[in-house]
Amino acid sequence: MSVLAEHHRADGTPGRRRLVRGALTAAVALGAGLAAGGGSEGAASRAGPHGPRPGTPEAALRELSAGNARWRTFHERHPDATRTVRQALVGGQHPFAVILGCVDSRVPPELVFDQGLGDLMTVRSAGEVLDDAVLGSIAFGVVELAIPLVVVLGHQSCGAVTAAVRAAGGLEQLPGHLRYLAEQIRPAVDRSLGRDARVDAAVTQNVRLVRSRLAAEPDLAARIATGKLAVVGARYELTSQRVHRIR
Ligand SMILES: [Zn+2]
């Protein structure tokens, strides 16, 4: 999917605020950051009390990419947290992306994508491990709220992945529910690699496997087939604070 190929178009939801996004060129350039590893500083405008709302997978990716560019260059806007927005949100929510991320305290989605109230539906589990509650939560966002984008967000130096690597190598006996997490991550572990490379590669491969499983979920697959939804993998680097796409 190319985020560069398609222009933003307003969604068709009646009553939803539709404002033409400014600085489209800058936003498209930033879209490349999440999509292809490039990117530069700049941002799409976010005029109005709570809009505009990205209505397509490509527009949602551009918004996240612009927000991460603000975050990593210390130009955060902390949008959508004003008194007006809080009141506007009493009547309902129209988040534009689901972020399935790790529980790690260093990777809060609203911060690393510089988003605010009502913008992201966040689902977090250690190592982005899927279970019925996680799948149901994501399906709620996609099916009930018509969210056009799901991002599986892994991260550098993930403790859950590290524990899974150690357990897979027989170095550690994990208790109870931690063992469940490690078993879920284990298929991403390549034991032919050295230890540090093994953890880093497992972070990336785990994102790929989780993304593939999600994309195969019938409710999601049907929407992907019609272009209404994209499920993408991405990684957050603690060292650079940059989010980049995993393919
Ligand atoms: Zn983690």
py3Dmol code that shows the C-alpha trace and the ligand (Angstrom):
import py3Dmol

protein = """\
ATOM      1  CA  MET A   1       0.000   0.000   0.000  1.00  0.00           C
ATOM      2  CA  SER A   2       1.369   3.388  -0.895  1.00  0.00           C
ATOM      3  CA  VAL A   3       0.412   6.284   1.320  1.00  0.00           C
ATOM      4  CA  LEU A   4       1.863   8.574  -1.302  1.00  0.00           C
ATOM      5  CA  ALA A   5      -0.450   7.530  -4.077  1.00  0.00           C
ATOM      6  CA  GLU A   6      -3.765   8.593  -2.669  1.00  0.00           C
ATOM      7  CA  HIS A   7      -4.928  12.050  -1.739  1.00  0.00           C
ATOM      8  CA  HIS A   8      -6.835  12.667   1.438  1.00  0.00           C
ATOM      9  CA  ARG A   9     -10.562  12.569   1.062  1.00  0.00           C
ATOM     10  CA  ALA A  10     -13.107  13.471   3.673  1.00  0.00           C
ATOM     11  CA  ASP A  11     -15.059  10.597   5.109  1.00  0.00           C
ATOM     12  CA  GLY A  12     -18.736  10.318   4.329  1.00  0.00           C
ATOM     13  CA  THR A  13     -20.103  10.213   7.831  1.00  0.00           C
ATOM     14  CA  PRO A  14     -23.005  12.656   8.171  1.00  0.00           C
ATOM     15  CA  GLY A  15     -22.567  15.241  10.834  1.00  0.00           C
ATOM     16  CA  ARG A  16     -18.881  14.705  11.172  1.00  0.00           C
ATOM     17  CA  ARG A  17     -16.746  17.786  10.828  1.00  0.00           C
ATOM     18  CA  ARG A  18     -15.082  17.912   7.436  1.00  0.00           C
ATOM     19  CA  LEU A  19     -12.311  20.376   7.087  1.00  0.00           C
ATOM     20  CA  VAL A  20      -9.788  20.378   4.340  1.00  0.00           C
ATOM     21  CA  ARG A  21      -6.518  19.351   5.820  1.00  0.00           C
ATOM     22  CA  GLY A  22      -3.856  21.979   5.336  1.00  0.00           C
ATOM     23  CA  ALA A  23      -0.277  21.432   4.434  1.00  0.00           C
ATOM     24  CA  LEU A  24      -1.134  18.327   2.461  1.00  0.00           C
ATOM     25  CA  THR A  25       2.233  18.258   0.806  1.00  0.00           C
ATOM     26  CA  ALA A  26       4.033  18.230   4.139  1.00  0.00           C
ATOM     27  CA  ALA A  27       1.714  15.544   5.435  1.00  0.00           C
ATOM     28  CA  VAL A  28       2.321  13.348   2.416  1.00  0.00           C
ATOM     29  CA  ALA A  29       6.064  13.730   2.831  1.00  0.00           C
ATOM     30  CA  LEU A  30       5.757  12.708   6.445  1.00  0.00           C
ATOM     31  CA  GLY A  31       3.612   9.776   5.482  1.00  0.00           C
ATOM     32  CA  ALA A  32       6.754   8.346   3.974  1.00  0.00           C
ATOM     33  CA  GLY A  33       8.299   8.254   7.446  1.00  0.00           C
ATOM     34  CA  LEU A  34       5.994   5.608   8.767  1.00  0.00           C
ATOM     35  CA  ALA A  35       5.476   3.973   5.417  1.00  0.00           C
ATOM     36  CA  ALA A  36       8.952   3.756   4.012  1.00  0.00           C
ATOM     37  CA  GLY A  37      11.451   4.975   6.547  1.00  0.00           C
ATOM     38  CA  GLY A  38      11.956   8.567   5.340  1.00  0.00           C
ATOM     39  CA  GLY A  39      10.276  11.660   6.670  1.00  0.00           C
ATOM     40  CA  SER A  40      11.020  15.173   7.754  1.00  0.00           C
ATOM     41  CA  GLU A  41       9.648  17.680  10.147  1.00  0.00           C
ATOM     42  CA  GLY A  42       6.336  19.390   9.478  1.00  0.00           C
ATOM     43  CA  ALA A  43       2.731  18.634  10.193  1.00  0.00           C
ATOM     44  CA  ALA A  44      -0.781  18.499   8.902  1.00  0.00           C
ATOM     45  CA  SER A  45      -3.038  21.102  10.411  1.00  0.00           C
ATOM     46  CA  ARG A  46      -5.629  20.038  12.933  1.00  0.00           C
ATOM     47  CA  ALA A  47      -8.143  22.847  12.747  1.00  0.00           C
ATOM     48  CA  GLY A  48     -11.391  22.779  14.668  1.00  0.00           C
ATOM     49  CA  PRO A  49     -12.316  21.398  18.049  1.00  0.00           C
ATOM     50  CA  HIS A  50     -11.886  17.805  17.000  1.00  0.00           C
ATOM     51  CA  GLY A  51     -10.922  17.356  13.436  1.00  0.00           C
ATOM     52  CA  PRO A  52     -10.385  16.749  10.651  1.00  0.00           C
ATOM     53  CA  ARG A  53     -10.670  13.021  11.038  1.00  0.00           C
ATOM     54  CA  PRO A  54      -8.690  10.806   8.687  1.00  0.00           C
ATOM     55  CA  GLY A  55     -11.229   8.643   6.903  1.00  0.00           C
ATOM     56  CA  THR A  56      -8.954   6.315   4.945  1.00  0.00           C
ATOM     57  CA  PRO A  57      -6.044   4.046   5.894  1.00  0.00           C
ATOM     58  CA  GLU A  58      -3.659   6.310   3.989  1.00  0.00           C
ATOM     59  CA  ALA A  59      -4.866   9.491   5.673  1.00  0.00           C
ATOM     60  CA  ALA A  60      -4.672   7.828   9.080  1.00  0.00           C
ATOM     61  CA  LEU A  61      -1.089   6.726   8.388  1.00  0.00           C
ATOM     62  CA  ARG A  62      -0.164  10.253   7.361  1.00  0.00           C
ATOM     63  CA  GLU A  63      -1.610  11.666  10.562  1.00  0.00           C
ATOM     64  CA  LEU A  64       0.295   9.183  12.721  1.00  0.00           C
ATOM     65  CA  SER A  65       3.479   9.804  10.803  1.00  0.00           C
ATOM     66  CA  ALA A  66       3.130  13.570  11.214  1.00  0.00           C
ATOM     67  CA  GLY A  67       2.470  13.122  14.929  1.00  0.00           C
ATOM     68  CA  ASN A  68       5.537  10.923  15.389  1.00  0.00           C
ATOM     69  CA  ALA A  69       7.638  13.503  13.537  1.00  0.00           C
ATOM     70  CA  ARG A  70       6.445  16.148  16.013  1.00  0.00           C
ATOM     71  CA  TRP A  71       7.225  13.825  18.924  1.00  0.00           C
ATOM     72  CA  ARG A  72      10.721  12.896  17.912  1.00  0.00           C
ATOM     73  CA  THR A  73      11.671  16.488  17.104  1.00  0.00           C
ATOM     74  CA  PHE A  74      10.210  17.893  20.344  1.00  0.00           C
ATOM     75  CA  HIS A  75       7.498  19.829  18.520  1.00  0.00           C
ATOM     76  CA  GLU A  76       4.535  18.145  20.180  1.00  0.00           C
ATOM     77  CA  ARG A  77       1.181  19.892  20.038  1.00  0.00           C
ATOM     78  CA  HIS A  78      -0.628  17.684  22.545  1.00  0.00           C
ATOM     79  CA  PRO A  79      -3.748  18.078  20.383  1.00  0.00           C
ATOM     80  CA  ASP A  80      -7.360  17.399  21.263  1.00  0.00           C
ATOM     81  CA  ALA A  81      -7.231  17.929  24.994  1.00  0.00           C
ATOM     82  CA  THR A  82      -8.904  21.326  25.321  1.00  0.00           C
ATOM     83  CA  ARG A  83     -12.072  22.036  27.279  1.00  0.00           C
ATOM     84  CA  THR A  84     -13.963  22.301  23.987  1.00  0.00           C
ATOM     85  CA  VAL A  85     -12.755  18.909  22.791  1.00  0.00           C
ATOM     86  CA  ARG A  86     -13.575  17.258  26.099  1.00  0.00           C
ATOM     87  CA  GLN A  87     -17.123  18.567  25.865  1.00  0.00           C
ATOM     88  CA  ALA A  88     -17.470  17.618  22.194  1.00  0.00           C
ATOM     89  CA  LEU A  89     -16.435  14.066  23.018  1.00  0.00           C
ATOM     90  CA  VAL A  90     -19.211  13.582  25.555  1.00  0.00           C
ATOM     91  CA  GLY A  91     -21.525  12.825  22.665  1.00  0.00           C
ATOM     92  CA  GLY A  92     -19.391  10.124  21.072  1.00  0.00           C
ATOM     93  CA  GLN A  93     -16.024   9.129  19.697  1.00  0.00           C
ATOM     94  CA  HIS A  94     -14.547   8.784  16.226  1.00  0.00           C
ATOM     95  CA  PRO A  95     -10.974   7.562  16.711  1.00  0.00           C
ATOM     96  CA  PHE A  96      -9.099   7.137  13.429  1.00  0.00           C
ATOM     97  CA  ALA A  97      -6.626   4.388  14.333  1.00  0.00           C
ATOM     98  CA  VAL A  98      -6.319   1.349  16.547  1.00  0.00           C
ATOM     99  CA  ILE A  99      -2.863   0.952  18.027  1.00  0.00           C
ATOM    100  CA  LEU A 100      -2.032  -2.506  19.334  1.00  0.00           C
ATOM    101  CA  GLY A 101       1.078  -1.824  21.366  1.00  0.00           C
ATOM    102  CA  CYS A 102       3.131  -3.259  24.176  1.00  0.00           C
ATOM    103  CA  VAL A 103       2.477  -2.416  27.818  1.00  0.00           C
ATOM    104  CA  ASP A 104       5.963  -0.876  28.072  1.00  0.00           C
ATOM    105  CA  SER A 105       5.886   2.435  29.955  1.00  0.00           C
ATOM    106  CA  ARG A 106       8.270   3.991  27.424  1.00  0.00           C
ATOM    107  CA  VAL A 107       5.904   3.579  24.461  1.00  0.00           C
ATOM    108  CA  PRO A 108       2.539   5.223  25.200  1.00  0.00           C
ATOM    109  CA  PRO A 109       0.781   5.538  21.815  1.00  0.00           C
ATOM    110  CA  GLU A 110      -0.838   8.924  22.421  1.00  0.00           C
ATOM    111  CA  LEU A 111       2.564  10.414  23.220  1.00  0.00           C
ATOM    112  CA  VAL A 112       4.713   8.841  20.522  1.00  0.00           C
ATOM    113  CA  PHE A 113       2.124   9.757  17.868  1.00  0.00           C
ATOM    114  CA  ASP A 114       1.306  13.131  19.482  1.00  0.00           C
ATOM    115  CA  GLN A 115      -2.444  12.510  19.554  1.00  0.00           C
ATOM    116  CA  GLY A 116      -5.127  13.425  22.048  1.00  0.00           C
ATOM    117  CA  LEU A 117      -8.528  12.487  23.371  1.00  0.00           C
ATOM    118  CA  GLY A 118     -10.739  10.627  20.953  1.00  0.00           C
ATOM    119  CA  ASP A 119      -7.964  10.137  18.387  1.00  0.00           C
ATOM    120  CA  LEU A 120      -6.615   6.635  19.033  1.00  0.00           C
ATOM    121  CA  MET A 121      -8.147   3.452  20.306  1.00  0.00           C
ATOM    122  CA  THR A 122      -5.281   1.825  22.142  1.00  0.00           C
ATOM    123  CA  VAL A 123      -5.064  -1.861  22.964  1.00  0.00           C
ATOM    124  CA  ARG A 124      -1.986  -2.893  24.883  1.00  0.00           C
ATOM    125  CA  SER A 125      -0.633  -6.271  25.903  1.00  0.00           C
ATOM    126  CA  ALA A 126       2.920  -7.356  26.680  1.00  0.00           C
ATOM    127  CA  GLY A 127       4.671  -8.064  23.398  1.00  0.00           C
ATOM    128  CA  GLU A 128       1.426  -7.204  21.531  1.00  0.00           C
ATOM    129  CA  VAL A 129       0.318 -10.756  22.305  1.00  0.00           C
ATOM    130  CA  LEU A 130      -3.117 -11.610  20.974  1.00  0.00           C
ATOM    131  CA  ASP A 131      -5.805 -13.297  22.997  1.00  0.00           C
ATOM    132  CA  ASP A 132      -9.592 -13.243  22.777  1.00  0.00           C
ATOM    133  CA  ALA A 133      -9.882 -10.014  24.754  1.00  0.00           C
ATOM    134  CA  VAL A 134      -7.327  -8.265  22.571  1.00  0.00           C
ATOM    135  CA  LEU A 135      -8.939  -9.542  19.374  1.00  0.00           C
ATOM    136  CA  GLY A 136     -12.374  -8.523  20.603  1.00  0.00           C
ATOM    137  CA  SER A 137     -11.152  -5.065  21.540  1.00  0.00           C
ATOM    138  CA  ILE A 138      -9.623  -4.519  18.109  1.00  0.00           C
ATOM    139  CA  ALA A 139     -12.726  -5.849  16.387  1.00  0.00           C
ATOM    140  CA  PHE A 140     -14.813  -3.421  18.420  1.00  0.00           C
ATOM    141  CA  GLY A 141     -12.815  -0.519  17.031  1.00  0.00           C
ATOM    142  CA  VAL A 142     -12.864  -1.742  13.463  1.00  0.00           C
ATOM    143  CA  VAL A 143     -16.421  -3.052  13.251  1.00  0.00           C
ATOM    144  CA  GLU A 144     -18.340  -0.794  15.630  1.00  0.00           C
ATOM    145  CA  LEU A 145     -16.381   2.422  15.215  1.00  0.00           C
ATOM    146  CA  ALA A 146     -15.374   1.925  11.544  1.00  0.00           C
ATOM    147  CA  ILE A 147     -11.731   2.730  12.249  1.00  0.00           C
ATOM    148  CA  PRO A 148      -9.741   2.501   8.979  1.00  0.00           C
ATOM    149  CA  LEU A 149      -6.291   1.622  10.347  1.00  0.00           C
ATOM    150  CA  VAL A 150      -4.814  -0.893  12.785  1.00  0.00           C
ATOM    151  CA  VAL A 151      -1.136  -0.526  13.683  1.00  0.00           C
ATOM    152  CA  VAL A 152       0.747  -3.342  15.419  1.00  0.00           C
ATOM    153  CA  LEU A 153       3.460  -1.427  17.242  1.00  0.00           C
ATOM    154  CA  GLY A 154       6.475  -3.312  18.538  1.00  0.00           C
ATOM    155  CA  HIS A 155       9.461  -1.585  20.073  1.00  0.00           C
ATOM    156  CA  GLN A 156      13.201  -1.761  20.616  1.00  0.00           C
ATOM    157  CA  SER A 157      14.366  -3.582  23.765  1.00  0.00           C
ATOM    158  CA  CYS A 158      10.983  -5.160  24.468  1.00  0.00           C
ATOM    159  CA  GLY A 159      11.088  -6.914  27.841  1.00  0.00           C
ATOM    160  CA  ALA A 160       8.381  -9.398  26.904  1.00  0.00           C
ATOM    161  CA  VAL A 161      10.251 -10.432  23.763  1.00  0.00           C
ATOM    162  CA  THR A 162      13.509 -10.644  25.718  1.00  0.00           C
ATOM    163  CA  ALA A 163      11.842 -12.944  28.248  1.00  0.00           C
ATOM    164  CA  ALA A 164      10.474 -15.073  25.428  1.00  0.00           C
ATOM    165  CA  VAL A 165      13.942 -15.358  23.887  1.00  0.00           C
ATOM    166  CA  ARG A 166      15.426 -16.411  27.216  1.00  0.00           C
ATOM    167  CA  ALA A 167      12.651 -18.942  27.783  1.00  0.00           C
ATOM    168  CA  ALA A 168      13.051 -20.324  24.253  1.00  0.00           C
ATOM    169  CA  GLY A 169      16.749 -20.803  24.954  1.00  0.00           C
ATOM    170  CA  GLY A 170      15.999 -22.702  28.138  1.00  0.00           C
ATOM    171  CA  LEU A 171      17.576 -19.945  30.242  1.00  0.00           C
ATOM    172  CA  GLU A 172      14.502 -19.135  32.214  1.00  0.00           C
ATOM    173  CA  GLN A 173      11.482 -20.877  33.683  1.00  0.00           C
ATOM    174  CA  LEU A 174       8.684 -18.340  33.620  1.00  0.00           C
ATOM    175  CA  PRO A 175       5.783 -18.506  36.049  1.00  0.00           C
ATOM    176  CA  GLY A 176       2.129 -18.913  35.102  1.00  0.00           C
ATOM    177  CA  HIS A 177       0.784 -16.259  32.812  1.00  0.00           C
ATOM    178  CA  LEU A 178       4.245 -15.033  31.836  1.00  0.00           C
ATOM    179  CA  ARG A 179       4.814 -18.449  30.313  1.00  0.00           C
ATOM    180  CA  TYR A 180       1.715 -17.903  28.203  1.00  0.00           C
ATOM    181  CA  LEU A 181       3.147 -14.659  26.862  1.00  0.00           C
ATOM    182  CA  ALA A 182       6.500 -16.285  26.082  1.00  0.00           C
ATOM    183  CA  GLU A 183       4.829 -19.186  24.285  1.00  0.00           C
ATOM    184  CA  GLN A 184       2.867 -16.772  22.128  1.00  0.00           C
ATOM    185  CA  ILE A 185       6.017 -14.871  21.149  1.00  0.00           C
ATOM    186  CA  ARG A 186       8.202 -17.988  20.707  1.00  0.00           C
ATOM    187  CA  PRO A 187       7.408 -18.516  16.968  1.00  0.00           C
ATOM    188  CA  ALA A 188       9.128 -15.164  16.320  1.00  0.00           C
ATOM    189  CA  VAL A 189      12.411 -16.312  17.894  1.00  0.00           C
ATOM    190  CA  ASP A 190      15.238 -17.334  15.555  1.00  0.00           C
ATOM    191  CA  ARG A 191      17.647 -19.372  17.648  1.00  0.00           C
ATOM    192  CA  SER A 192      20.307 -19.337  14.949  1.00  0.00           C
ATOM    193  CA  LEU A 193      21.082 -15.691  15.773  1.00  0.00           C
ATOM    194  CA  GLY A 194      23.316 -14.331  18.525  1.00  0.00           C
ATOM    195  CA  ARG A 195      21.587 -13.187  21.672  1.00  0.00           C
ATOM    196  CA  ASP A 196      21.261  -9.437  21.051  1.00  0.00           C
ATOM    197  CA  ALA A 197      20.434  -9.892  17.392  1.00  0.00           C
ATOM    198  CA  ARG A 198      17.993 -12.623  18.384  1.00  0.00           C
ATOM    199  CA  VAL A 199      15.988 -10.261  20.591  1.00  0.00           C
ATOM    200  CA  ASP A 200      15.973  -7.465  18.034  1.00  0.00           C
ATOM    201  CA  ALA A 201      14.991  -9.765  15.178  1.00  0.00           C
ATOM    202  CA  ALA A 202      12.281 -11.330  17.335  1.00  0.00           C
ATOM    203  CA  VAL A 203      10.769  -7.892  18.016  1.00  0.00           C
ATOM    204  CA  THR A 204      10.403  -7.325  14.282  1.00  0.00           C
ATOM    205  CA  GLN A 205       9.270 -10.859  13.453  1.00  0.00           C
ATOM    206  CA  ASN A 206       6.737 -10.797  16.278  1.00  0.00           C
ATOM    207  CA  VAL A 207       5.172  -7.685  14.751  1.00  0.00           C
ATOM    208  CA  ARG A 208       4.959  -9.446  11.397  1.00  0.00           C
ATOM    209  CA  LEU A 209       3.321 -12.541  12.874  1.00  0.00           C
ATOM    210  CA  VAL A 210       0.808 -10.588  14.942  1.00  0.00           C
ATOM    211  CA  ARG A 211      -0.023  -8.398  11.955  1.00  0.00           C
ATOM    212  CA  SER A 212      -0.575 -11.469   9.761  1.00  0.00           C
ATOM    213  CA  ARG A 213      -2.824 -13.111  12.324  1.00  0.00           C
ATOM    214  CA  LEU A 214      -4.865  -9.955  12.697  1.00  0.00           C
ATOM    215  CA  ALA A 215      -5.185  -9.431   8.963  1.00  0.00           C
ATOM    216  CA  ALA A 216      -6.548 -12.985   8.636  1.00  0.00           C
ATOM    217  CA  GLU A 217      -9.338 -12.380  11.150  1.00  0.00           C
ATOM    218  CA  PRO A 218     -12.550 -12.661   9.100  1.00  0.00           C
ATOM    219  CA  ASP A 219     -14.047  -9.347  10.250  1.00  0.00           C
ATOM    220  CA  LEU A 220     -10.857  -7.512   9.431  1.00  0.00           C
ATOM    221  CA  ALA A 221     -10.021  -9.424   6.248  1.00  0.00           C
ATOM    222  CA  ALA A 222     -13.366  -8.484   4.709  1.00  0.00           C
ATOM    223  CA  ARG A 223     -12.638  -4.796   5.247  1.00  0.00           C
ATOM    224  CA  ILE A 224      -9.074  -5.090   4.006  1.00  0.00           C
ATOM    225  CA  ALA A 225     -10.394  -6.670   0.804  1.00  0.00           C
ATOM    226  CA  THR A 226     -12.583  -3.637   0.116  1.00  0.00           C
ATOM    227  CA  GLY A 227      -9.905  -1.083   0.951  1.00  0.00           C
ATOM    228  CA  LYS A 228     -11.706   0.216   4.031  1.00  0.00           C
ATOM    229  CA  LEU A 229      -9.042  -1.039   6.408  1.00  0.00           C
ATOM    230  CA  ALA A 230      -5.287  -1.504   6.536  1.00  0.00           C
ATOM    231  CA  VAL A 231      -3.434  -3.505   9.173  1.00  0.00           C
ATOM    232  CA  VAL A 232       0.209  -2.477   9.273  1.00  0.00           C
ATOM    233  CA  GLY A 233       3.209  -3.387  11.372  1.00  0.00           C
ATOM    234  CA  ALA A 234       5.571  -0.826  12.843  1.00  0.00           C
ATOM    235  CA  ARG A 235       8.417  -0.472  15.343  1.00  0.00           C
ATOM    236  CA  TYR A 236       9.245   2.276  17.791  1.00  0.00           C
ATOM    237  CA  GLU A 237      12.938   2.849  18.402  1.00  0.00           C
ATOM    238  CA  LEU A 238      13.710   4.046  21.910  1.00  0.00           C
ATOM    239  CA  THR A 239      16.994   5.571  20.772  1.00  0.00           C
ATOM    240  CA  SER A 240      15.546   7.800  18.038  1.00  0.00           C
ATOM    241  CA  GLN A 241      11.874   7.884  19.140  1.00  0.00           C
ATOM    242  CA  ARG A 242      11.020   7.127  15.567  1.00  0.00           C
ATOM    243  CA  VAL A 243       8.242   4.836  14.382  1.00  0.00           C
ATOM    244  CA  HIS A 244       8.939   3.038  11.138  1.00  0.00           C
ATOM    245  CA  ARG A 245       6.977   0.550   9.130  1.00  0.00           C
ATOM    246  CA  ILE A 246       7.672  -3.185   9.242  1.00  0.00           C
ATOM    247  CA  ARG A 247       6.779  -5.080   6.089  1.00  0.00           C
TER     248      ARG A 247
END
"""
ligand_1 = """\
1
ZN
Zn 7.532 -4.450 25.121
"""
view = py3Dmol.view(width=600, height=400)
view.addModel(protein, "pdb")
view.setStyle({"model": 0}, {"cartoon": {"style": "trace"}})
view.addModel(ligand_1, "xyz")
view.setStyle({"model": 1}, {"stick": {}})
view.zoomTo()
view.show()
